[in-house]
Amino acid sequence: MSEKQEKDIVEGDAQNIDIQEVDGFRFHRGSALSIFGSDRREDMMALLLALLIALGVYLLVP
């Protein structure tokens, strides 16, 4: 845990723990708990799961 993250927790601003900055853009990473190694892989698996659910509904609901 970085010094800034520790400071945020101590000051009660724990919501800022996972804010990241890439190429000048600040964004909230989301949950720090994940079974996936990268956000891209997590997004692709969520998309695949959503497509499978949609296909199942399309085929099984009369």
N, CA, C and O atoms as a GROMACS GRO file, in nm:
protein
  248
    1MET      N    1   0.086  -0.117   0.000
    1MET     CA    2   0.000   0.000   0.000
    1MET      C    3   0.090   0.123   0.000
    1MET      O    4   0.186   0.131   0.076
    2SER      N    5   0.056   0.216  -0.085
    2SER     CA    6   0.140   0.336  -0.096
    2SER      C    7   0.115   0.431   0.021
    2SER      O    8   0.019   0.417   0.096
    3GLU      N    9   0.204   0.524   0.034
    3GLU     CA   10   0.192   0.624   0.141
    3GLU      C   11   0.064   0.706   0.126
    3GLU      O   12  -0.001   0.737   0.225
    4LYS      N   13   0.029   0.741   0.002
    4LYS     CA   14  -0.094   0.818  -0.023
    4LYS      C   15  -0.217   0.737   0.016
    4LYS      O   16  -0.311   0.792   0.073
    5GLN      N   17  -0.218   0.608  -0.016
    5GLN     CA   18  -0.332   0.523   0.020
    5GLN      C   19  -0.346   0.515   0.171
    5GLN      O   20  -0.458   0.522   0.223
    6GLU      N   21  -0.236   0.500   0.241
    6GLU     CA   22  -0.240   0.496   0.387
    6GLU      C   23  -0.294   0.628   0.442
    6GLU      O   24  -0.374   0.628   0.535
    7LYS      N   25  -0.249   0.739   0.384
    7LYS     CA   26  -0.295   0.871   0.428
    7LYS      C   27  -0.445   0.886   0.405
    7LYS      O   28  -0.516   0.939   0.490
    8ASP      N   29  -0.495   0.839   0.290
    8ASP     CA   30  -0.638   0.847   0.260
    8ASP      C   31  -0.720   0.768   0.362
    8ASP      O   32  -0.826   0.813   0.405
    9ILE      N   33  -0.670   0.651   0.401
    9ILE     CA   34  -0.742   0.569   0.499
    9ILE      C   35  -0.743   0.638   0.635
    9ILE      O   36  -0.847   0.643   0.701
   10VAL      N   37  -0.629   0.690   0.676
   10VAL     CA   38  -0.619   0.756   0.807
   10VAL      C   39  -0.709   0.879   0.811
   10VAL      O   40  -0.772   0.905   0.914
   11GLU      N   41  -0.716   0.953   0.702
   11GLU     CA   42  -0.797   1.074   0.699
   11GLU      C   43  -0.944   1.045   0.672
   11GLU      O   44  -1.024   1.137   0.663
   12GLY      N   45  -0.980   0.916   0.659
   12GLY     CA   46  -1.120   0.882   0.639
   12GLY      C   47  -1.166   0.895   0.496
   12GLY      O   48  -1.286   0.894   0.470
   13ASP      N   49  -1.075   0.906   0.404
   13ASP     CA   50  -1.111   0.922   0.263
   13ASP      C   51  -1.080   0.793   0.188
   13ASP      O   52  -1.010   0.795   0.086
   14ALA      N   53  -1.133   0.682   0.239
   14ALA     CA   54  -1.101   0.551   0.183
   14ALA      C   55  -1.156   0.531   0.043
   14ALA      O   56  -1.114   0.439  -0.026
   15GLN      N   57  -1.249   0.615  -0.001
   15GLN     CA   58  -1.304   0.602  -0.136
   15GLN      C   59  -1.201   0.632  -0.243
   15GLN      O   60  -1.218   0.594  -0.358
   16ASN      N   61  -1.094   0.700  -0.206
   16ASN     CA   62  -0.992   0.739  -0.304
   16ASN      C   63  -0.879   0.639  -0.316
   16ASN      O   64  -0.780   0.666  -0.383
   17ILE      N   65  -0.890   0.523  -0.251
   17ILE     CA   66  -0.780   0.427  -0.250
   17ILE      C   67  -0.746   0.379  -0.390
   17ILE      O   68  -0.629   0.366  -0.424
   18ASP      N   69  -0.847   0.352  -0.472
   18ASP     CA   70  -0.819   0.292  -0.601
   18ASP      C   71  -0.837   0.387  -0.719
   18ASP      O   72  -0.868   0.344  -0.830
   19ILE      N   73  -0.819   0.516  -0.696
   19ILE     CA   74  -0.819   0.612  -0.807
   19ILE      C   75  -0.682   0.604  -0.874
   19ILE      O   76  -0.579   0.612  -0.808
   20GLN      N   77  -0.683   0.589  -1.004
   20GLN     CA   78  -0.558   0.579  -1.079
   20GLN      C   79  -0.552   0.691  -1.182
   20GLN      O   80  -0.654   0.746  -1.222
   21GLU      N   81  -0.431   0.722  -1.222
   21GLU     CA   82  -0.411   0.824  -1.325
   21GLU      C   83  -0.325   0.765  -1.435
   21GLU      O   84  -0.214   0.717  -1.411
   22VAL      N   85  -0.378   0.768  -1.557
   22VAL     CA   86  -0.307   0.716  -1.674
   22VAL      C   87  -0.317   0.820  -1.784
   22VAL      O   88  -0.427   0.860  -1.822
   23ASP      N   89  -0.204   0.862  -1.836
   23ASP     CA   90  -0.199   0.961  -1.944
   23ASP      C   91  -0.278   1.087  -1.912
   23ASP      O   92  -0.342   1.146  -1.999
   24GLY      N   93  -0.274   1.128  -1.786
   24GLY     CA   94  -0.341   1.251  -1.746
   24GLY      C   95  -0.488   1.234  -1.712
   24GLY      O   96  -0.552   1.330  -1.669
   25PHE      N   97  -0.544   1.116  -1.731
   25PHE     CA   98  -0.685   1.091  -1.699
   25PHE      C   99  -0.694   1.022  -1.564
   25PHE      O  100  -0.625   0.923  -1.539
   26ARG      N  101  -0.778   1.075  -1.476
   26ARG     CA  102  -0.800   1.012  -1.347
   26ARG      C  103  -0.928   0.931  -1.354
   26ARG      O  104  -1.028   0.978  -1.407
   27PHE      N  105  -0.924   0.811  -1.302
   27PHE     CA  106  -1.042   0.728  -1.303
   27PHE      C  107  -1.044   0.638  -1.180
   27PHE      O  108  -0.941   0.609  -1.119
   28HIS      N  109  -1.164   0.596  -1.146
   28HIS     CA  110  -1.185   0.507  -1.033
   28HIS      C  111  -1.181   0.366  -1.087
   28HIS      O  112  -1.264   0.330  -1.170
   29ARG      N  113  -1.088   0.287  -1.042
   29ARG     CA  114  -1.065   0.154  -1.097
   29ARG      C  115  -1.183   0.061  -1.073
   29ARG      O  116  -1.201  -0.034  -1.149
   30GLY      N  117  -1.261   0.085  -0.971
   30GLY     CA  118  -1.368  -0.007  -0.935
   30GLY      C  119  -1.324  -0.091  -0.817
   30GLY      O  120  -1.241  -0.048  -0.737
   31SER      N  121  -1.378  -0.208  -0.807
   31SER     CA  122  -1.345  -0.295  -0.694
   31SER      C  123  -1.198  -0.337  -0.698
   31SER      O  124  -1.145  -0.374  -0.803
   32ALA      N  125  -1.136  -0.332  -0.585
   32ALA     CA  126  -0.997  -0.376  -0.577
   32ALA      C  127  -0.989  -0.529  -0.566
   32ALA      O  128  -0.882  -0.587  -0.579
   33LEU      N  129  -1.104  -0.593  -0.542
   33LEU     CA  130  -1.108  -0.738  -0.533
   33LEU      C  131  -1.152  -0.795  -0.667
   33LEU      O  132  -1.261  -0.764  -0.714
   34SER      N  133  -1.070  -0.876  -0.726
   34SER     CA  134  -1.103  -0.933  -0.856
   34SER      C  135  -1.031  -1.065  -0.873
   34SER      O  136  -0.919  -1.082  -0.823
   35ILE      N  137  -1.094  -1.159  -0.943
   35ILE     CA  138  -1.029  -1.286  -0.971
   35ILE      C  139  -0.951  -1.279  -1.102
   35ILE      O  140  -0.882  -1.374  -1.138
   36PHE      N  141  -0.962  -1.167  -1.171
   36PHE     CA  142  -0.896  -1.152  -1.300
   36PHE      C  143  -0.769  -1.068  -1.285
   36PHE      O  144  -0.760  -0.982  -1.198
   37GLY      N  145  -0.672  -1.096  -1.372
   37GLY     CA  146  -0.546  -1.025  -1.365
   37GLY      C  147  -0.550  -0.886  -1.423
   37GLY      O  148  -0.466  -0.802  -1.391
   38SER      N  149  -0.650  -0.858  -1.508
   38SER     CA  150  -0.657  -0.725  -1.569
   38SER      C  151  -0.802  -0.684  -1.586
   38SER      O  152  -0.892  -0.768  -1.593
   39ASP      N  153  -0.823  -0.555  -1.594
   39ASP     CA  154  -0.958  -0.502  -1.615
   39ASP      C  155  -1.012  -0.543  -1.750
   39ASP      O  156  -1.132  -0.571  -1.764
   40ARG      N  157  -0.926  -0.548  -1.850
   40ARG     CA  158  -0.970  -0.585  -1.985
   40ARG      C  159  -1.025  -0.728  -1.988
   40ARG      O  160  -1.129  -0.755  -2.048
   41ARG      N  161  -0.953  -0.819  -1.922
   41ARG     CA  162  -0.999  -0.959  -1.917
   41ARG      C  163  -1.132  -0.968  -1.843
   41ARG      O  164  -1.221  -1.042  -1.884
   42GLU      N  165  -1.146  -0.893  -1.735
   42GLU     CA  166  -1.272  -0.892  -1.659
   42GLU      C  167  -1.386  -0.841  -1.746
   42GLU      O  168  -1.495  -0.898  -1.745
   43ASP      N  169  -1.362  -0.734  -1.821
   43ASP     CA  170  -1.465  -0.680  -1.910
   43ASP      C  171  -1.504  -0.778  -2.019
   43ASP      O  172  -1.622  -0.792  -2.051
   44MET      N  173  -1.406  -0.845  -2.077
   44MET     CA  174  -1.435  -0.941  -2.184
   44MET      C  175  -1.514  -1.061  -2.130
   44MET      O  176  -1.605  -1.110  -2.198
   45MET      N  177  -1.481  -1.109  -2.012
   45MET     CA  178  -1.555  -1.220  -1.954
   45MET      C  179  -1.698  -1.178  -1.920
   45MET      O  180  -1.791  -1.257  -1.937
   46ALA      N  181  -1.717  -1.056  -1.872
   46ALA     CA  182  -1.851  -1.006  -1.843
   46ALA      C  183  -1.932  -0.996  -1.972
   46ALA      O  184  -2.050  -1.030  -1.974
   47LEU      N  185  -1.870  -0.949  -2.078
   47LEU     CA  186  -1.938  -0.938  -2.207
   47LEU      C  187  -1.976  -1.077  -2.258
   47LEU      O  188  -2.089  -1.096  -2.306
   48LEU      N  189  -1.885  -1.172  -2.250
   48LEU     CA  190  -1.914  -1.308  -2.295
   48LEU      C  191  -2.027  -1.369  -2.214
   48LEU      O  192  -2.116  -1.433  -2.271
   49LEU      N  193  -2.025  -1.351  -2.084
   49LEU     CA  194  -2.131  -1.404  -1.998
   49LEU      C  195  -2.266  -1.340  -2.033
   49LEU      O  196  -2.368  -1.409  -2.038
   50ALA      N  197  -2.267  -1.209  -2.057
   50ALA     CA  198  -2.391  -1.140  -2.093
   50ALA      C  199  -2.444  -1.193  -2.227
   50ALA      O  200  -2.565  -1.211  -2.242
   51LEU      N  201  -2.356  -1.218  -2.323
   51LEU     CA  202  -2.399  -1.272  -2.452
   51LEU      C  203  -2.455  -1.413  -2.437
   51LEU      O  204  -2.554  -1.447  -2.502
   52LEU      N  205  -2.393  -1.495  -2.354
   52LEU     CA  206  -2.444  -1.630  -2.330
   52LEU      C  207  -2.581  -1.628  -2.263
   52LEU      O  208  -2.668  -1.708  -2.297
   53ILE      N  209  -2.598  -1.539  -2.168
   53ILE     CA  210  -2.729  -1.526  -2.102
   53ILE      C  211  -2.834  -1.481  -2.202
   53ILE      O  212  -2.944  -1.535  -2.205
   54ALA      N  213  -2.801  -1.382  -2.284
   54ALA     CA  214  -2.895  -1.333  -2.384
   54ALA      C  215  -2.931  -1.443  -2.484
   54ALA      O  216  -3.048  -1.457  -2.521
   55LEU      N  217  -2.834  -1.520  -2.527
   55LEU     CA  218  -2.859  -1.631  -2.620
   55LEU      C  219  -2.947  -1.736  -2.554
   55LEU      O  220  -3.039  -1.788  -2.618
   56GLY      N  221  -2.922  -1.767  -2.429
   56GLY     CA  222  -3.005  -1.862  -2.356
   56GLY      C  223  -3.148  -1.816  -2.343
   56GLY      O  224  -3.241  -1.895  -2.360
   57VAL      N  225  -3.168  -1.690  -2.313
   57VAL     CA  226  -3.304  -1.635  -2.304
   57VAL      C  227  -3.370  -1.640  -2.440
   57VAL      O  228  -3.487  -1.677  -2.451
   58TYR      N  229  -3.299  -1.603  -2.542
   58TYR     CA  230  -3.354  -1.602  -2.680
   58TYR      C  231  -3.399  -1.742  -2.722
   58TYR      O  232  -3.505  -1.759  -2.783
   59LEU      N  233  -3.318  -1.842  -2.689
   59LEU     CA  234  -3.350  -1.979  -2.732
   59LEU      C  235  -3.451  -2.050  -2.643
   59LEU      O  236  -3.525  -2.136  -2.692
   60LEU      N  237  -3.455  -2.018  -2.516
   60LEU     CA  238  -3.538  -2.094  -2.422
   60LEU      C  239  -3.671  -2.030  -2.388
   60LEU      O  240  -3.761  -2.100  -2.342
   61VAL      N  241  -3.687  -1.901  -2.408
   61VAL     CA  242  -3.813  -1.834  -2.374
   61VAL      C  243  -3.902  -1.833  -2.497
   61VAL      O  244  -3.865  -1.779  -2.601
   62PRO      N  245  -4.023  -1.893  -2.483
   62PRO     CA  246  -4.113  -1.900  -2.601
   62PRO      C  247  -4.169  -1.765  -2.641
   62PRO      O  248  -4.245  -1.757  -2.738
   0.00000   0.00000   0.00000
